[in-house]
Amino acid sequence: MTHPNSPTGGSGDGPGERSVTLSTGETVSLPLSTEGTFLGAVFSARRDGVGALLPAGLEPIRVAPRRAAVTFLSASYRRVGDGTIAPYDEFAVVVPAVHDPTAVPVASLLRRGASGYVWFLPVTTDPARALGTDVWGFPKVVADVTHEDDASRRRTTVSADGERVLAFEVKRPRAIRRRESGYAYSVAGGRLLRAPVDVDGDVGIWPYTGAASVEFGDHPRARRLRSLDIGRRALARFAVDGEVVFAAGDPVEPTR
């Protein structure tokens, strides 16, 4: 496996482009273009508990004096790169965070709720796991991720290691064609990375809503999330149907 930030990595067709061969044998090009449907919701949670999920160098985004946020994101990829990796399903638990203590307005959190530190990332195939782990250091594991979609909502159940992790349900907000940008933090090789993420598609956001819910099972990850006192109503729910492009992660220097 060749790390994308290594000088021995493969070269691409232009500045910032490169190829990476995964531990499972597939080769992908960065930035990585994907297409799919993504539905998520942002909930408030105990700030001290959320902060304990983060690596050194990151601070949780505050939404109230003692509250931060956790994002649950259900993803179904119908295209990954040029098709070298087959479509797969995924579920992300993301902690909205920044790498400096500068206050971030709640409005920014609502618009970029999927940005932050990727704390848990179950996927349905081994090449998908290798993609996230080898390239960005994401905590991907192969698990049972099942989506049930209808015209108005999606319900996702996640089980890993023979135990239920969670069940997540969200109503689709109305969407319009737009572009958004965000970022994903991870840790690879002991270094904190920040990867830009660009979205181009049908995007919908609805603030302060009861049309999203999450129920936790008995898996150790579920018990950790349950201890965070997740809010009963979501701060926002959102949906994307379109292209999402992931760039290679750049090292950031810790500030704490």
N, C-alpha and C positions, 0 to 999 in steps of 0.2 A: 504494500500500500504506500502510495506517495502522498504526503500531506500537501495540501494546496499552497501553504505558506512556505514550503521548502524550496530552496533555489534549484533542487534537482527535479522539481515537478515538470510535467509535460507542458509544452507551449501551445497557445491557442492561435486564433487567426488575427487577433488584434490586442491592443493594450488592455491589460486586466483580464484577458481570457487565458484559460489554461485547462488542461485535462488532468483527471485524477483516476487512477485505477484502484478500485475497491478491493478489499480483502476477499470478497466473493467472486472477483474476476471481471466484473463489469467496469467499463470506462465511461465516465461522465465528463461533460464540459461545464466549466464555470465561467460566468454566472450560469446557474441552472434554471432554465425556464420550465415551469410546470403549469398544468391546468387542472382545475377541479372545483368542487363546491366545499365551502367552509362555513360552518355555523358555530357561533360561540356566545358566551356571556361572561360579563365581569361581575364579580361579587366582592363585597367588603369582607374583611377578615381581620383577626387580631394582629396588630402591627408587630408585636414582639415575636409571635409565632411565625409570621411571614418572614420577618427579618432573619430568623434562624434557618430558613431554607436557602438563603442566598450565600454565594461565595464571597470571600474578601474582595472589596472593591466596589460592591454594589449596595445601593440603598433602596428599600421599597418606596414606592410612590404613596404618599399619605392621601387618604380621602377624608379623614377626620382626625382629631387629636390622638386617638389610640387605635386607629383603623388604617389598614393598608388594603391591598386588593389581590385577588387571585382570578385568573382567567381560565375558563374551560373551553376548549376548541375542538370541535369534531370536524375531521377532514376526510374527503374522499378524492383521491387523485386519479383522474382519468388519463393524464399524460404526464410522463416524467422525462424531461430532456428529449432526446431523439427516439425514445422508445426502448433504449437498452434495458431499462428497468421497467417491469410491467406495472400496470396500475395497482394501487394498494390503498388501504384505509388506515387511518391514524387517529389518535386522540392525544391532545397536548394539554398539559397543565403548565401554565405560564405565570410567573410572578412579575407584574409590571414594576420595573425598576430602572434606575439610572446609575451611572458610574461616578456621579458627583452629588453633593448634598443640595444642589440647587432645586428649589421648589418647582414642581411641575403642575400647571393648572389642571383641575379636574376635567375641564373641557378637552384638554389634550389626551387625558387618559381615556375618555369616552371614545375619542376618534381613533386612538391607536391602542385599543385594549388588548390586541393580540401581540403587541410588542413587549419585550421584557426578557427575563431569564427563563429558559426552558428547563423546568424542574423534573418533568416526567413525560415520556414520549413513546407510548406503546404503539406498535405498528403490526401489520398482518403478514409481512414476508421478511425473509432473511436479507435479500438484497436491499430492501428499504431500511432495515436496521443498519446494515453496513454503510449505506449512503450517509445517514445522519451521524453515525459514530465516527467513521473514518474521516469524513470531510470537516465536520464542525465540532465533534466531541459531544454531540447531543446525547442525552441519556435514553437512547432508544432500546426497547426490548421487544421481542416478538411475543404477541399476545393475541387474545381473541377480542377483536373490535368489530361490533356488529351495529350497522346503521339501519334504522327503519324510517323511511321517508314517505311523506305524503305531500299534498299540495301546500300545506300550511305549516308543517313542522317536521322536525327530525328528533328521533329518540336513539341514543347511542348507549350500548352497554359494553363495558370493558371488564374482562377477566384475565388474570395472569397468575401463573404458578398454581393453577387449580382453584383460585379464590376470586370472588367478585371484588373488583376494585370500585366501580361506581356505575350508576345509571344517570344519564344526562338527557334532558329534554328541553328543546327551545323552539319557540314559534318564529317563523321567518319574518323579518321586517320587510317592508317595502323597499325596493332597491332601485337605484338609478346608475347609469353608466358614469364611472368616474375613475380617477387614478388616486392612489394613496401610497404613502411610503412609511416604512417602519424599520424595525431592527430586531435581532434576536441575539441574546447573550448566551455564551456557553463557556465551558472550560475545557481546554485541550492541551495536553502536555504540560499541565500545571500553569497555563497562562489563560487569562481572561480574554475572550474574543467577542467582538461585536460585528455581526454580519448584517449588512443592509438588505432589506426586503422591499420589493416594489410590487404593487398590485395594479392591475388594469382589467376592469370588468364591471359587473353589476354589483354595487356595494350598497348595503342597507344598514342603518344604525338606528336603534330606538332606545332612548335613555329611561332609566328608572322604571323598571317593568317587573311585573309578576309573571310574565309569560316565559319564564325559564326556571328550571329546577335541577338540583343534583342530589342524588342519594348515594351514600357511601356503604360499601360492603365491609368485609373483614380482612382484606389484604393489608399488610403493613403500611403500604402507601395510603390506603383509605383511612386507616386509623390516624395517621399523621395529619391528613387533611381535615378529618372530623374535629381534631383538637384545635383547629384554627377558628372555631366559632363562625363559620361561613354565614353571611347574611341571608335572610329568608327571601328578600327581593333583590333582583340584580340591579347593579348600577347602570348596566346597558346590555343589550343583546345586539348581535350583528351578524351579517351574512355576506359572503363573497361568492360569486360565480364567475370565474374567468382565469386570467393568467396571473401567476405569482412567481416572481423571479428572485432567487436566493443568490447573493454574492458570497464570495469567500469571506471568512471572518478575519478581521484585523485586530491585532493585539491592542489592548487598552491598559493603561497603567493604573493600578489601584490607587485610591485616594484616602483609604482608611487603614 
